[in-house]
Amino acid sequence: MSEQAAQVSHQGPWRRVWQRFVRHRRGYLSLWLFSILFVLSLGAELLANNRPLLVYYQHQLYLPLIHNYPETTFGGDFATNADYTDPYVIGKIREHGWLLRAPIPFSYDTIDYYNPAPNPAPPNARHWLGTDDRGRDVAARLIYGFRLSVLFGFALTAIGMVIGMLAGAVQGYLGGKVDLFFQRFIEVWGSLPELYLLIIFASIFQPSIGLLLILLSLFGWIGLSDYVRAEFLKGRNLEYVRAARALGVSGPRIMFRHLLPNALTPVITFLPFRVSGAILALTSLDFLGLGVPPSTPSLGELLAQGKNNIDAWWLSLTTFGVLVGTLLLLIFIGEALRAAFDTRQK
């Protein structure tokens, strides 16, 4: 055996998978870029916020990001919460101190009443990507909307993965009548009109992220269960599984300790594609008005505003760029994962 082959044989399977993934440069760079953007979006309050991060006034430090302070604290006239977008309040603070603001001094729901341009306003020094038809900063809404979309995609994928793996494992391992019954149930359940159900529930209940997550999770596990079922059907009659049964190993232990690790390959390789599908589903439903409440930052809601305001090109163009860029990164990551788990590659 050559020295290179000896080194490969001593490496674990997951190490070899990671090495094949790293060699896929496009997918590897996409993973880094997507991770950086996602981590930055988790700190969206530090990037886009109408409240200052720190205020130094009359030799005292204040944290408006955490605490509410009345306007009188900074020399104002009213005892209500200070409006840090008001030039009067900002001027009062700067008379006896300074304030540290986020790079985008507007939150996703902040209406800029002091913008001289009519809404929707084109990009300028005050609003880098312009404003929407209500005077809210587009860049801030894109940051918060990106975070919401990715977190929703992760949550929907995780729920569908758990349900799909359990259903596919039970079908594939038990087989027989259980598998036949489950397949007929999946055929009937998958034929239900999902869009019509969403329209009905949206007219009955108040739209929310939780309701949308539950409704989409009812159907999101079907596609994944087929792959897990096929892997379990292939592995249930292998020699090591028969030997485990002969030794008295319980069925759940065989399923989740011996068969499931070998069935994870299609599950992992399809994860980025399922996340991108969940993000696209949320955007489409928001565009149709069946998703999250109107006040929630959403990519679909911005696309709907762009459709209603054709002249405001910055609404459609920037949102389309964020959406397409996110989906492309996830697709490249998925392609790299598929190549990494391809055992035919050296």
C-alpha positions in Angstrom: 0.0 0.0 0.0 1.4 3.4 -0.9 2.0 6.1 1.6 -0.9 8.3 0.2 -3.4 5.4 0.4 -2.3 4.6 3.9 -3.0 8.2 5.0 -6.4 8.1 3.4 -7.3 4.8 5.1 -6.6 6.3 8.5 -8.8 9.3 7.9 -12.4 9.2 9.1 -15.3 9.2 6.6 -16.4 12.6 7.8 -13.0 14.0 7.3 -12.9 12.8 3.8 -16.3 14.3 3.2 -15.1 17.7 4.5 -12.0 17.5 2.3 -14.2 16.9 -0.8 -16.4 19.8 0.2 -13.5 22.1 0.6 -12.2 21.2 -2.9 -15.5 22.4 -4.3 -14.4 26.0 -4.2 -17.7 27.6 -5.3 -19.7 25.8 -2.6 -17.0 26.3 0.1 -16.9 30.1 -0.6 -20.7 30.2 -0.7 -20.9 28.6 2.7 -18.5 31.2 4.2 -20.4 34.1 2.6 -23.8 32.8 3.6 -22.5 32.2 7.2 -21.1 35.7 7.4 -24.3 37.3 6.1 -26.4 35.2 8.5 -24.3 36.0 11.5 -24.4 39.7 10.7 -28.2 39.6 10.3 -28.5 38.0 13.8 -27.1 41.3 15.1 -29.5 43.4 12.9 -30.4 45.6 15.9 -26.7 46.7 15.9 -26.7 47.4 12.2 -30.1 49.1 11.7 -31.9 50.7 14.6 -33.5 54.1 15.2 -32.2 54.1 18.8 -28.6 55.0 19.5 -26.3 52.3 20.7 -24.7 54.6 23.3 -25.4 58.1 24.5 -23.0 60.2 26.6 -24.9 63.2 28.1 -23.7 65.4 30.9 -20.9 63.0 32.0 -23.3 60.0 32.1 -23.6 57.0 29.8 -27.0 55.8 28.6 -28.1 52.7 26.7 -31.2 53.5 24.7 -30.9 50.2 22.9 -31.8 48.5 26.2 -33.7 51.1 28.3 -36.3 53.7 27.5 -35.5 57.2 28.5 -37.9 60.2 28.5 -37.1 63.2 26.4 -36.6 65.3 29.6 -33.5 63.2 30.3 -31.7 64.9 27.5 -33.1 68.4 28.1 -36.3 68.0 26.1 -39.8 69.3 27.0 -41.9 66.1 27.2 -41.9 63.1 29.6 -42.6 60.7 26.8 -40.0 58.3 25.3 -37.3 60.2 23.4 -37.6 60.1 19.6 -34.0 59.7 18.4 -35.0 60.5 14.8 -36.1 64.0 15.8 -33.4 66.6 15.0 -34.5 68.5 18.1 -33.6 65.6 20.4 -30.4 64.9 18.6 -29.4 68.5 18.9 -30.1 68.6 22.6 -27.9 65.5 23.2 -25.0 67.0 21.1 -25.1 70.2 23.1 -23.8 68.4 26.2 -22.4 65.1 24.9 -22.5 62.7 21.9 -24.3 59.6 20.7 -23.1 56.5 18.9 -25.7 55.4 16.2 -26.0 52.3 14.1 -24.7 52.4 10.5 -28.4 52.6 9.4 -30.2 54.9 12.0 -33.6 53.4 11.2 -35.3 50.2 12.3 -37.5 48.1 10.0 -40.7 49.8 11.3 -39.3 53.3 11.7 -41.2 55.9 9.6 -39.0 58.8 8.6 -41.2 61.9 9.1 -38.2 64.2 8.5 -37.2 62.9 5.0 -37.7 65.8 2.6 -38.4 63.5 -0.4 -41.9 62.1 -1.0 -42.4 58.4 -0.3 -41.3 56.1 -1.8 -38.1 58.0 -1.8 -35.2 57.0 -4.1 -31.8 56.1 -2.6 -29.8 59.0 -1.1 -27.3 59.8 1.6 -30.0 59.5 4.3 -31.5 56.2 3.0 -28.9 54.2 1.1 -31.5 52.0 -0.7 -34.4 54.5 -0.5 -37.7 54.1 1.4 -40.9 52.2 0.8 -44.4 53.7 0.3 -44.7 54.3 4.0 -41.4 56.0 4.5 -39.6 53.0 6.1 -35.9 52.4 5.2 -35.5 49.7 2.6 -32.0 48.6 3.7 -33.2 48.1 7.3 -36.2 46.1 6.1 -34.0 43.9 3.9 -31.7 43.1 6.8 -34.5 42.1 9.1 -36.4 40.4 6.3 -33.3 38.3 5.4 -32.9 37.2 9.0 -36.6 36.3 9.3 -36.5 34.3 6.0 -33.4 32.3 6.9 -34.6 31.5 10.4 -38.0 30.5 9.0 -36.3 28.3 6.5 -34.1 26.7 9.1 -37.1 26.0 11.4 -39.3 24.6 8.7 -36.5 22.4 7.4 -35.7 21.1 10.9 -39.3 20.2 11.6 -39.8 18.6 8.2 -36.5 16.7 8.7 -37.5 15.2 12.0 -41.0 14.2 10.9 -39.8 12.9 7.5 -37.0 10.9 9.1 -39.3 9.3 11.6 -42.0 8.5 9.1 -39.5 7.1 6.5 -37.7 5.1 9.1 -40.9 3.4 10.4 -42.0 2.7 6.8 -38.8 1.3 5.6 -37.9 -0.8 8.7 -41.3 -2.4 9.3 -42.4 -2.7 5.7 -45.4 -4.8 4.9 -48.8 -3.5 5.8 -47.4 -0.6 7.7 -45.5 0.6 4.7 -48.5 0.1 2.4 -50.8 2.0 4.8 -48.3 4.9 5.1 -47.9 5.1 1.4 -51.6 5.4 0.8 -51.9 8.0 3.5 -49.1 10.0 2.0 -50.7 9.9 -1.4 -54.0 11.2 0.0 -52.3 13.8 2.3 -50.1 15.0 -0.5 -53.0 15.5 -2.9 -54.7 18.0 -0.6 -54.6 21.6 -2.0 -52.1 23.3 0.2 -52.6 26.8 -1.2 -56.4 26.5 -0.6 -55.8 25.4 3.0 -53.6 28.4 3.5 -56.2 30.8 2.1 -58.9 29.2 4.4 -56.8 29.4 7.5 -55.6 32.9 6.7 -59.2 34.0 6.6 -60.1 32.3 9.9 -57.0 33.0 12.0 -54.7 36.0 12.5 -51.7 35.6 10.2 -48.5 34.9 12.1 -45.1 33.1 11.7 -46.2 30.3 14.1 -49.4 29.6 12.1 -47.5 29.6 8.8 -44.8 27.3 10.2 -47.4 24.8 11.4 -49.3 24.8 8.2 -46.3 24.4 5.9 -44.8 21.7 8.3 -47.9 19.5 7.7 -46.8 19.0 4.1 -43.0 19.7 4.2 -42.0 16.3 5.4 -43.4 14.2 2.6 -40.6 14.5 0.1 -37.9 13.7 2.6 -39.6 10.6 4.0 -39.4 9.0 0.6 -35.6 9.1 0.6 -35.3 7.8 4.1 -37.8 5.0 3.4 -35.8 3.9 0.4 -32.5 3.8 2.4 -34.2 1.8 5.2 -35.8 -0.6 2.7 -32.3 -1.2 1.2 -30.6 -1.7 4.5 -33.2 -3.7 6.6 -32.1 -7.0 5.0 -28.3 -6.5 5.1 -26.2 -9.0 7.0 -25.3 -6.7 9.9 -29.0 -5.9 10.5 -29.9 -9.6 10.5 -27.0 -10.3 12.9 -28.3 -7.5 15.3 -31.8 -9.0 15.2 -30.3 -12.5 16.0 -28.5 -11.1 19.0 -31.7 -9.6 20.4 -31.1 -6.0 19.6 -34.3 -4.0 19.8 -35.9 -2.5 16.7 -35.6 1.1 17.7 -31.9 0.6 18.5 -31.3 -1.0 15.1 -33.3 1.8 13.4 -31.6 4.8 15.0 -28.1 3.5 15.7 -27.3 1.2 12.7 -29.6 2.2 9.9 -30.2 5.9 10.4 -26.5 7.0 10.1 -26.3 5.3 6.7 -29.6 7.0 5.6 -28.4 10.5 6.5 -26.6 11.1 3.2 -29.7 12.1 1.1 -31.0 14.0 4.1 -27.9 16.2 4.5 -27.4 16.7 0.8 -30.9 18.0 0.4 -30.9 20.3 3.4 -29.7 23.5 1.5 -32.3 22.9 -1.2 -35.1 22.5 1.4 -34.0 25.7 3.1 -34.1 27.6 -0.2 -37.5 26.1 -0.9 -38.8 27.2 2.5 -37.5 30.8 1.9 -39.1 30.9 -1.5 -42.4 29.6 -0.1 -42.4 32.3 2.6 -41.6 35.0 0.1 -44.3 33.8 -2.3 -47.0 33.7 0.4 -46.0 37.1 1.7 -46.2 38.5 -1.9 -49.8 37.1 -2.1 -50.7 38.5 1.3 -51.1 35.1 2.9 -47.9 35.1 5.0 -46.8 37.2 8.0 -48.6 40.3 9.3 -48.1 43.4 7.2 -45.9 45.1 9.8 -43.4 42.3 9.8 -40.3 42.8 7.7 -40.5 40.5 4.7 -38.9 40.1 1.3 -42.3 39.2 -0.2 -44.0 42.3 1.2 -41.2 44.4 -0.4 -41.7 42.7 -3.7 -45.4 43.4 -3.5 -44.7 47.1 -2.8 -42.4 47.1 -5.9 -45.3 45.6 -8.0 -47.6 48.3 -6.7 -45.1 51.1 -7.3 -43.5 50.4 -10.7 -41.6 53.7 -10.7 -39.9 52.8 -7.4 -37.4 50.6 -9.1 -35.2 50.3 -6.0 -37.9 48.3 -4.1 -38.1 45.5 -6.6 -34.4 45.5 -7.7 -32.8 45.4 -4.3 -35.2 42.8 -2.9 -34.9 40.6 -6.0 -31.1 40.8 -5.6 -31.2 39.8 -2.0 -33.6 36.9 -2.7 -31.7 35.6 -5.8 -28.4 35.9 -4.0 -29.6 34.0 -1.0 -31.0 31.2 -3.1 -27.9 31.0 -5.3 -25.6 30.6 -2.2 -27.8 27.8 -0.8 -27.9 26.0 -4.2 -24.1 26.2 -4.5 -23.8 24.8 -0.9 -26.1 22.0 -1.8 -24.1 21.2 -4.9 -20.9 21.0 -2.9 -22.6 18.8 -0.3 -23.8 16.4 -3.0 -20.3 16.2 -4.5 -18.8 15.8 -1.0 -21.0 12.7 -0.3 -20.3 11.2 -3.7 -18.1 8.2 -2.7 -17.1 7.8 -6.4 -14.8 10.8 -6.0 -11.3 10.1 -4.6 
